[in-house]
Amino acid sequence: MPIEEYMPSSDDNLYLAKARNAAIEGCMKEKGVTDFHLPDPVRPPTLTERRYGLSDPDEAARFGYEYPESVTSPEPAEIRLGEVERQALGSDEDPKGCMGIGTAKITGSVLRATASSPTAVKIQRDTWLKSAEDPRVRAKTTDWENCMKAKGFTLRTPLETPKSGTSKTEERRMATSSVECSSSVKLSDVWFEVESELQYAAISKNAVKLEAEKAELQRQLAKADSVVKSAGRTSGES
């Protein structure tokens, strides 16, 4: 989507999270806690993933409405800390604890744990809400609803999920039907076009703020590079 130029991508967010972990773990080693490891971060969804409902027929057939990650990836292990580790790690708000120190190495502030693009985030949220009410999208949503009725499902929008107690077989059939209907009436295509129009207009009105946020993201990614490279040298020397 147009606004994605000014937001961290899914890959960016994953990389920043890994770099933050590396910075925190490095700080813990400096404080004498040598055998400390944070759980690996999980890749977050992309901005467009399921934005207009299910879209991947293979995923729908295999997983239904679940995200593939929730099926194939185990939950991160819980960190069990002793008193010494707890004191060294601190908290997100503690400027002397490794959580805060490691965070600040990436974002520049102990109070900001992740890359922040508030203007871009607001635009993508507002344009989705506005686009959902656009007559062109509403017409396609009605077409989708009628298509689903013909397949035996009573749903108003592709963002609805199965009711509790729905069997996995029925959930997969519903998910597959949703993808087929969205494709046949071109709902996702039209919705994307409508929302893109709204985003281009919003980007034009907020260009200065967005460019500043984009520059800040690039600074954080550069800091993350430095942290990751430093951690790699350290681990290589040990």
C-alpha positions as CSV (number, residue, x, y, z in Angstrom):
1,M,0.0,0.0,0.0
2,P,1.2,3.6,-0.6
3,I,1.5,4.3,3.2
4,E,3.9,1.3,3.6
5,E,6.7,3.5,2.3
6,Y,6.6,5.4,5.6
7,M,6.2,2.4,8.0
8,P,8.5,-0.4,9.1
9,S,7.8,-3.5,7.1
10,S,7.2,-6.9,8.6
11,D,10.9,-7.7,7.9
12,D,12.0,-4.3,9.5
13,N,10.0,-5.0,12.6
14,L,11.5,-8.5,13.0
15,Y,15.0,-7.2,12.4
16,L,14.6,-4.4,14.9
17,A,13.2,-6.8,17.5
18,K,16.2,-9.1,17.0
19,A,18.6,-6.2,17.3
20,R,16.9,-5.1,20.5
21,N,17.2,-8.6,21.9
22,A,20.9,-8.6,21.0
23,A,21.5,-5.3,22.7
24,I,19.7,-6.4,25.8
25,E,21.6,-9.7,25.9
26,G,24.9,-7.9,25.4
27,C,24.1,-5.6,28.3
28,M,23.3,-8.6,30.5
29,K,26.7,-10.1,29.8
30,E,28.4,-6.8,30.7
31,K,26.5,-7.0,34.0
32,G,27.8,-10.5,34.6
33,V,24.8,-12.5,33.6
34,T,26.5,-14.5,30.9
35,D,23.9,-17.3,30.2
36,F,20.9,-15.1,29.4
37,H,18.8,-15.4,26.2
38,L,15.5,-13.9,25.2
39,P,13.0,-15.8,23.1
40,D,13.3,-15.3,19.4
41,P,10.9,-12.7,18.2
42,V,8.0,-13.7,15.9
43,R,7.6,-12.1,12.5
44,P,4.5,-9.8,12.7
45,P,1.9,-9.9,9.9
46,T,2.3,-7.5,6.9
47,L,0.1,-4.5,6.7
48,T,-2.0,-6.0,3.9
49,E,-2.2,-9.5,5.3
50,R,-5.9,-10.2,5.7
51,R,-6.7,-6.5,5.6
52,Y,-9.7,-7.2,3.4
53,G,-10.3,-10.8,4.6
54,L,-8.7,-14.1,3.6
55,S,-6.9,-14.1,0.2
56,D,-4.7,-17.1,0.0
57,P,-6.6,-20.2,-1.2
58,D,-3.9,-22.7,-0.1
59,E,-3.8,-21.2,3.4
60,A,-7.5,-21.2,3.7
61,A,-7.7,-24.9,2.7
62,R,-5.0,-25.9,5.2
63,F,-5.6,-23.6,8.1
64,G,-9.1,-22.2,7.8
65,Y,-9.1,-18.8,9.6
66,E,-6.0,-19.4,11.7
67,Y,-2.7,-17.8,10.8
68,P,-0.2,-20.4,9.6
69,E,2.3,-19.2,12.3
70,S,-0.1,-20.1,15.0
71,V,-0.2,-23.7,13.7
72,T,3.4,-24.3,12.8
73,S,5.4,-22.2,15.3
74,P,5.5,-23.0,19.1
75,E,4.9,-20.2,21.6
76,P,8.1,-18.5,22.8
77,A,9.4,-20.1,26.0
78,E,8.7,-18.2,29.2
79,I,11.8,-16.6,30.7
80,R,12.5,-17.7,34.2
81,L,14.6,-15.2,36.1
82,G,16.5,-15.4,39.3
83,E,16.9,-12.3,41.5
84,V,20.2,-11.3,40.1
85,E,18.9,-11.6,36.5
86,R,15.8,-9.7,37.4
87,Q,17.7,-6.8,38.8
88,A,20.1,-6.6,35.9
89,L,17.3,-6.8,33.3
90,G,15.1,-4.2,34.9
91,S,12.1,-3.0,33.0
92,D,11.2,-1.0,29.8
93,E,11.1,2.1,31.9
94,D,14.2,1.6,33.9
95,P,17.1,3.6,32.5
96,K,19.6,1.5,34.5
97,G,18.2,-1.9,33.6
98,C,19.3,-3.8,30.5
99,M,15.8,-3.8,29.1
100,G,15.9,0.0,29.0
101,I,19.6,0.3,28.0
102,G,19.1,-2.2,25.1
103,T,16.0,-0.5,23.9
104,A,17.7,2.9,23.9
105,K,20.5,1.6,21.7
106,I,18.0,1.0,19.0
107,T,15.3,3.6,19.4
108,G,17.2,6.3,21.3
109,S,14.9,6.2,24.3
110,V,14.2,3.7,27.1
111,L,10.5,4.6,26.7
112,R,10.2,3.7,23.1
113,A,10.5,-0.1,22.6
114,T,9.8,-0.2,18.8
115,A,10.0,1.9,15.7
116,S,7.3,4.5,15.8
117,S,5.4,6.0,12.8
118,P,2.4,7.6,14.4
119,T,1.3,9.6,11.5
120,A,1.5,6.7,9.1
121,V,-0.2,4.4,11.5
122,K,-3.1,6.8,11.9
123,I,-3.4,7.3,8.2
124,Q,-3.5,3.5,7.5
125,R,-6.2,3.1,10.2
126,D,-8.3,6.0,9.0
127,T,-8.1,5.1,5.4
128,W,-9.2,1.6,6.1
129,L,-12.3,2.8,8.0
130,K,-13.2,5.3,5.3
131,S,-12.6,2.8,2.5
132,A,-14.9,0.3,4.2
133,E,-17.8,2.8,3.9
134,D,-17.1,3.8,0.3
135,P,-20.0,3.0,-2.0
136,R,-17.7,1.0,-4.4
137,V,-16.5,-1.2,-1.5
138,R,-19.9,-1.6,0.0
139,A,-21.3,-2.7,-3.4
140,K,-18.6,-5.4,-3.7
141,T,-19.1,-6.5,-0.1
142,T,-22.8,-7.0,-0.9
143,D,-21.7,-9.1,-3.9
144,W,-19.4,-11.1,-1.7
145,E,-22.2,-11.6,0.8
146,N,-24.5,-12.9,-1.9
147,C,-21.8,-15.2,-3.2
148,M,-21.3,-16.7,0.3
149,K,-25.1,-17.2,0.7
150,A,-25.1,-19.2,-2.5
151,K,-22.4,-21.4,-0.9
152,G,-24.5,-21.9,2.3
153,F,-22.9,-19.3,4.6
154,T,-24.6,-16.3,6.1
155,L,-21.9,-13.7,6.7
156,R,-22.0,-9.9,6.1
157,T,-18.3,-9.2,5.5
158,P,-15.1,-11.2,4.8
159,L,-13.8,-10.0,8.2
160,E,-16.2,-12.1,10.1
161,T,-14.9,-15.4,11.6
162,P,-16.6,-18.7,12.3
163,K,-18.7,-19.0,15.4
164,S,-17.4,-20.8,18.4
165,G,-17.9,-24.5,18.1
166,T,-17.6,-24.6,14.3
167,S,-15.8,-27.8,13.3
168,K,-12.4,-27.5,11.6
169,T,-13.7,-29.1,8.4
170,E,-16.5,-26.5,8.2
171,E,-14.1,-23.7,9.1
172,R,-11.9,-24.7,6.2
173,R,-14.8,-24.9,3.8
174,M,-16.0,-21.4,4.9
175,A,-12.5,-20.0,4.6
176,T,-12.1,-21.4,1.1
177,S,-15.5,-20.1,0.1
178,S,-14.6,-16.7,1.4
179,V,-11.4,-16.6,-0.8
180,E,-13.3,-17.8,-3.8
181,C,-16.1,-15.2,-3.4
182,S,-13.6,-12.4,-2.8
183,S,-11.8,-13.3,-6.0
184,S,-14.9,-13.8,-8.1
185,V,-16.4,-10.4,-7.2
186,K,-13.0,-8.7,-7.1
187,L,-13.6,-7.3,-3.6
188,S,-10.0,-7.1,-2.5
189,D,-8.9,-5.5,-5.8
190,V,-11.5,-2.8,-5.6
191,W,-11.0,-2.2,-1.9
192,F,-7.2,-1.9,-2.4
193,E,-7.8,0.7,-5.2
194,V,-10.2,2.7,-3.1
195,E,-8.0,2.7,0.0
196,S,-4.9,3.6,-2.1
197,E,-6.7,6.7,-3.4
198,L,-7.4,7.8,0.1
199,Q,-3.8,7.1,1.2
200,Y,-2.3,9.1,-1.6
201,A,-4.4,12.1,-0.6
202,A,-3.5,11.7,3.0
203,I,0.2,11.3,2.2
204,S,0.1,14.6,0.3
205,K,-1.4,16.4,3.2
206,N,1.1,15.0,5.7
207,A,4.3,14.8,3.7
208,V,6.5,16.7,6.1
209,K,5.6,14.5,9.1
210,L,5.8,11.3,7.1
211,E,9.3,12.1,5.7
212,A,10.5,12.8,9.3
213,E,9.1,9.5,10.5
214,K,10.7,7.7,7.5
215,A,14.1,9.3,8.3
216,E,13.8,8.2,12.0
217,L,13.0,4.6,10.9
218,Q,16.1,4.6,8.7
219,R,18.2,5.9,11.7
220,Q,16.9,3.1,13.9
221,L,17.6,0.5,11.2
222,A,21.2,1.8,11.0
223,K,21.5,1.5,14.8
224,A,20.2,-2.0,14.6
225,D,22.8,-2.9,12.0
226,S,25.5,-1.6,14.3
227,V,24.2,-3.6,17.3
228,V,23.8,-6.8,15.3
229,K,27.3,-6.5,13.7
230,S,28.8,-5.8,17.1
231,A,27.0,-8.8,18.7
232,G,28.3,-10.9,15.8
233,R,31.9,-9.9,16.4
234,T,31.5,-10.4,20.2
235,S,30.1,-13.9,19.7
236,G,32.8,-14.7,17.2
237,E,35.5,-13.7,19.6
238,S,34.2,-15.7,22.5
